[in-house]
Amino acid sequence: MTTRMPIELERKLLKRRRTKIVATIGPSSADLAVLERLIHAGVNVFRLNMSHGDHGGHRKAYSLIREAARTAGIDVGVLADLCGPKIRCGVFEGGRVDVQTGSTVIVTTRDVTGSALLIPSQYREITKDVKAGSRILLDDGNLELRVDNIDGTDLRCTVIQGGVLKDRKGINLPDSTVSAPSLTEKDRADAHFALDLQVDFLALSFVRRKADVTELRNLIKSHTDTDVSIIAKIEKPQALEQIEEIVDAADGIMVARGDLGVEMPAEAVPIIQSELIDLARSRGKPVIVATQMLESMIGNPRPTRAEVSDVSTAVLAGADAVMLSAETASGAFPVNAVRTMDQVVRQMEAFLWNHGAFRFVSQRPEPEPPLELPDAVAKATAQLSRDLRVRAIFVLSRTGLTARMVSSSRPAAPVISVSTDERTARVMQLLWGVVPSTVSLEDCENPESLARRLAQEYGIATTGDRILRVSGFHLDGDLNIPAISVLTV
């Protein structure tokens, strides 16, 4: 006779959520009162989507975000997401056409109004990039064409899968190498604008190679002395061929599953997502999982069960952050969407805490000793946090490096990370398990006293509890002397 273990239906939630929430700003949320509610609901980083709106609207939204953050007393981050070379159709008679399966259509770069037999492309190089036999996917893959021949500005195609096609829907070329640069002229103008706003992150779309990230890095250096963080969006199959170089060049990555899921088999995307999370963590870089996470909540007050499972899977894999797009930008329930995301994340994190205190199982093999010194100290910090059951880990970080290294090890305790630089505190909002704040130089004169005080003020520790203090990480190898101290509150 076997004894069955009961399934725990309700779990005691942790005081601090570890996985961060990124929310996109749009017509539904670009309001001071709504932004304040979103921050209190759990948003850590706000996203300005440069694919929509204009600079005037984004400037106003940015100003409102900063005002709402000051009112809330929380250093929230702001991410500007560049468009990249998004390929789109032109416009059609009546705004939509019905493309019939089996029919022959012309895809053209000519400046024309489209019809069911003539599909205009806003991307002028499409006739040079594709070959006979290549697939053309329209509207996130809902329609599929096969290129039969190429004649100047026109592609003669057979419709493999037809359907309704509306104005300016996306075009994907899964069998072709897109020649357009990842950083377009519009992106350059948007990047300069965002840097002048003093955003904390720039997300680069359709990254395919390390050079794409380097190009944006050089633009940032030529425009400002501030080292703005670059998030490389992984949404093209070509990116996977140079993924380690891309992760090393960027400050973090985003698993942008929309276009990635169109250009690759859908069943491969969850595996790729898991491997990308593992890779980013092994490099000490934050990773955001994005696209369609709670999409049904654009128009409904409750998510589907599949969406809840999708968010939980990202948390289970150890992602630093999960992102909401149209749910908060144009949806009917932006605050409820964030609250729902927060609740789902907290439930999964309670499960992870009860089953190993965040011992995430990586698909990548463990590196053979000896480890690099920062990796070894970060790993030891995570192990000590479990062995001693410390209530918090305290980090005083000028650039955010120490917080990033400790966060990537996924310790059992929340990481109280303070900096005298407000922007550093905002950047740390994207890091798993990190509770960032800005402090004065006077506060830093006695780090141990500050650590004990903040642990109590945040309600994480009480008198007699143990906390860890981690210090000494530095980009300069000669100055890199990491250390771990055990403190009692």
N, C-alpha and C positions, 0 to 999 in steps of 0.2 A: 504494500500500500504506500503510495507516495503522497507527500504533503504539498499542496499547492500554495505558493506564496500569493497573498492577496494583492491585487493591483491597487496602488495608491491613487485615489481619485482626486484628492486635494492635497496640495503641497504648500508648505510654509514658504512664502516668497522671500527672496533676499531683500535686504534694505536698499542695496544699490544694484541697478541694472548694469550689466557689463557690456552688452552689445549696444552700439550706438544707433541712433535713428537720424537719417538724412531725409529732409522733406523739401519738395520743390515748391517754389513760390509762383503763384499765378493769380488769375482773377478771383479765385475763391478764397485766397489767403493774403493778398496784398493789402491788408487793413491792420491798423495798429492793434485794435482790440483782439482780432483773430490771431495775430502773431503772438501776442502775450499769452493767449490760451494755448497755442501750439507749444510754446516754450514750457509752460507749466505741465502740459500733457506729456512732454518728454523729448521734444526735438533737441538734438545736439548741434546739428549743422543744417543750414538752409542752403538750398541750391537755386541759383539763378540760371534758367535755361535760355541760353543765347539764341536758340533756334526759334524762339517765339518772342514777341514784343519788340520794343525799341529801347535805345539807350536812356531816353527820358523815363520810361516806365521802370527800367531796372535801377536807375539811380534813386528813384523815389522808394522802391521796394527795399533797397539796401539801407537807406536812411531810416526807414521804419523798423527794419530788423535791429539795427543798432540801438534805436530808441527803446524798442521793446525789451532788448537784452539788458539795457541799463536799468529799466524799471524792475525787471525780474531779478537783477543782481547776479546774472549768469553770463559767463563769457561764451556765447555761442559762436560757432564758426560760420563763414560764408564761402560757398564754392560757386565759381562761375564756370558753367559747362559750355565749352566752345562747340560750334555746330559740326565742324569738319566737313569733308566733301560728301555730304548727303546727296545722293542722286535721286531726283524726283521726276515724275511725269509733268507735262504742261497742263493746260486746261482743255476741257471738252465742251462740246455743244450741250447746253443744259446742265453743265456741272458734273455729268456722269454718263457713262455708256455701258452697254451690256456686250461684253466680248464673248463670242461664241466658241466653245470647244471645237477644234478641228478646222476652224477658219484660218485664212491667211491674212495677216495684218502687216502693216508697215510701221516700224519704229523709226522716227525721223528726228534729226536735229534742226530741221527747218522751223522757222517761227510761224507756226500754223495753229489753228484751233483743231483739236482732235475729234475723232469720231470712232465708231466701233471698229473701223478698219484702218485707222490712222492714229498712232499713239505718239504724241510729241514728247521728246526727252529734253529736259533742261540741261543735261550733261552733254557738252559738245564733243567730248572725246569718246563717246560710247562706240562709235563706228570704228575707232582705231583699237579699242581695248578688247572687243569681243572677236571671236572667230566663228566660222560656220560650225554648227553643232553645239555652240555654247548655249547654256540656259540663261534666260532673263526672267527673274521673279519680280512680280508686281504686288504692291499692297501687302507687305510682310509675308510674301509667299503664297497668298491666296490665289493668285493667277500665275501661270507658268507658260513661257514661250520658248521655242527652240529656233535659233538663228539658222536660216537656210542659206542665205547669201547676203553679201554686202555690196552696195552700189552707191558710192559717194557718201551722201548725207543720209542714206536710207538703209535700214536692215529689213529684209524680207523674212518674216517669221511664221512658223506654224504654232497655233494656240494648242498647247498640250492640256491645259486646264483653264477654262474660261471663268467668267463671273463679272460682277459689277465693278467697274473701275471709276473712281472719282478723281476730281482735280487734285493735282500735286501729290499723289500718293507715291510712296517710296519705290525705288528700283534697286534690286540687288543683282549682282553679277557673280554668282558663286564659282563659276568656272574660269573667271577672267582676273587678270591683275589690273586693278584700277590705277591708271597713271596719274590721276590727280593727287597733289600733295595733301598730307594730313592737315597741314596748316594752310588754309586758304587765305586769300586777301581779306575776306570778311572776318576770318578768325583773328588775323593780325590786328585789324581795327578793334574788334571786340576785346582782344587781350589787352591792348593799350588802355582801353576804356576801363576794363575791370581792374587793372593795376592801379590806375588813378583813383579808383574807388577804395583801394586797399583791401581787396578781398584776400582771404586766407589760402584759398586753393584755386588752381586752374585745372579743369579736366579737359584732356585732349582726346577728341573723338577719332575713331577709325585708325588707331595706331597700328602700324604694320611692321615697324622696325625701330631699333634703338635711335637711329638718326632723326626720326620724327620727334622724339622726346628732346634730343639734344638741340634741335632747331628752336623749340619753344623755350628751352632753358636759356639759349643765347639771346632770344628776344627779351626775356625777363631781365637778364643781366644788363642789357643795353638800355633798358627803360627805368630801372629802379635799383636801389642798393639793397632792397628787401629781398630775401631769399624765399619767394613765394613757392609753396609746395605744388608739385605737378602730380596729378592723378591720371595715369594712362588708362584709357577705356579699352578693354579687350573685347572687340566685337567683330574682328575679321579673322578668318582662318590663317592668313599669312602671319598674324601676330604670334600665333602659337609656335611657328617655326623658329622665332627668335625670342621666345618668351623670357628666358632667363636674363638675356641682355636688356630687354625692355624693363623688367622689374628692377634690375640693378640701376638703370638710368633714371627711373622715376622715383618719386617719394611715396607712392602708393598706387594701387590699381583699382579699377572698377570692373566687375564682371557684368558687362552690359549685355544681358541675355537676349534682347530683342533682335538685333541684326545677327548676332552670333547664332541664334536659334533658327534664323532663316537660311543662312548660308551653310550650316552644318546640320547633320541629322539631329532631330529633336532629342532622340534618346541619348545622344552623346553629351548634351549640354550639362546635365547634372554631374556627370563624371568630370568634365572639364572644370566645372565650378569648384568641385571638391579639390581637384589637383591645383588649381590656381590659388585657392585659399591656403593650402599647405605650402606652396612655393613662396607666397608673399610672407607668410609667418616665418619661414626658415630664413628669409632675408631681413626680418625685422621691419617689414613694411606693412602698413594698414591696407585692408582689402574691403571694398564695398560690394555687396551683392544687390543688383538693381534690375528693374523692369518687371511689371505685371505682378508685383508681390501681393497686393490686395486690390487688384484691378476692378473687381466687381463692386467695390465700395465707391467707385466713381458715381454710381447712381443708386446704390443700395446701402442701408445702414449697417448691414452685417456682411462679413466675408463668406466665401464658400469654404467648405471643409478642406478642399484641395489647396486653397490659398494659405490657410492656417498651417497645413502640413509643409508647404513650400517655405514659409518663413521659418518654421521650426527646423527644417533641414539645414538652412543656412546657419542658424545659431548652433546647431549640433555639430556642424563642420568647423566652427570656430571663426566665422567671419567677424571682422571688426565692426561692421555696420551694415544695416539693411536700409534700402532707400524706397521712398514713396515718390511717384511721379505725378501723373494726372490725378491721383487720389487726393492730393492736397493742392494741386495747382488749379484744377478746374472742376473737381468733384463736388458733389452736394454735401458731403460730410467730412470736411478736412480734419477737424479736431477729433471727431470720432475715429477716423482712420488711424491717427497717431495713437490714440488711446488703445485701440484694438491691437496695433502693432506692439505697443508697450506691454500689454497683457500677455500676448502670445510669447514674446521674448522672455518675459519673467517666468512664465510657466516652464518653458524649456530649460531655462537656466537653473531653476529650482531642482529640476530632474538631474541636470548635469552635476549640480552641487552634491546631491544625495548619492550619486553614483560615481564618486571619484574626485570630487572637488575640482572640476574642470581639468581632468586629465584627458585632453583631446587625443584621439587616436589618429595619427597622421599616416597617409598612404606613402609618404616618402620615407626611405630608410634612414634610421638614425645615423648621424655622422660618426665616423670612427674617431676615438680619442687619439691624440690630444685635440681638444676643441680650441677655437679662438677664445682669447681671454674674455671678451664681452659676452660671448655666447655661454661660456662656462659659468660666469657669475650670474647671468640672467637665469640659467637653468637651476643653479643652486638656490637662487632667491625663491623660485617657484616651489622647489622641494621643501625649503625651510618653512614657507608659508603653510604648507600642509602638515609637516612634522610637528611644528610648534603651535599650529592652529592660531596663528597671529590674526589680529583683527584688521590690520591695515598695513600697507607698505608706504613709507614716506619717501618722496623723491623731490629734491630741489634741483630744477633743471633750467638752465639758461636757454638752451636751444631746443629742448624736447628730446634729445638723443637718449638720455638715461630712461625717461618715461617710455620711449618707444621700445627699447631693448627689454625692459621689465615686462611691458605689456605683451610683447610677442611670445614670452614664455608662458603666458596664461596662468598666473599664480592664483591661489585660492582666495586671497584677500584683495579688496579694492586697493587701487594705487592712488594715494593722495599726492598729486604732483603740482608743485607750486613754482611760479616763475615771477620775476620782477618785470617781465615783458608781457604785455597784454596779448600781443599777437601770438606769442608762443603758447599761452594758455588756450587761446582759441583753436590753434592747430591741434593741440592735444585732445580736443573734444572728439576727434575722430578715432582715438586709440581705445581699444578694448579694455574695459575695466578701470580706465583712468578717470579720476575726479580732479579736474584742473581748476586752478584759481590763480589770480594775480595778487602778489603781496608786495610790501614795501621793502626797501633795502634794510631798514631797521629791523623788520621781522626776521630777516635772514641772518642776523648777527648771532642768534642762538637757535640753530636748526632743530636741535633735540626738543627744546621747549616749544617751538612752533609745531613740531610734529605731534607732540602730546596734546597741545591745545586744539589743533584742527581735528584730530581723531575724535575728540570729545564733542566739539562743536557740530561736527557732521553726524553725530549720533552713531558712529561706527564702533567706538571703544569706550570703555568705562575704566575707572580706577582699578589698577591691578592687571589689566589686560596687557598682552605683549603686542608690540608692533615692530616692524623692521624699518631701518633706514638704509637706503641704497644710494651711493654717491660715487663720484670719480670717473664716470664714463666721459671720454673725450675723443673727438675726431682725430686729434694729433696723437699718434702712437706713443710719443715720449711723455705725453701728459695723461695718458689713459691709465689710471690707477684705480679701478673700481673696488669698492669695499662694501661690506654688509655689516650693519650693527643691529643688535637686538636691544630694544628699549622697552621699559615698562611704564605704562601710563600712570 
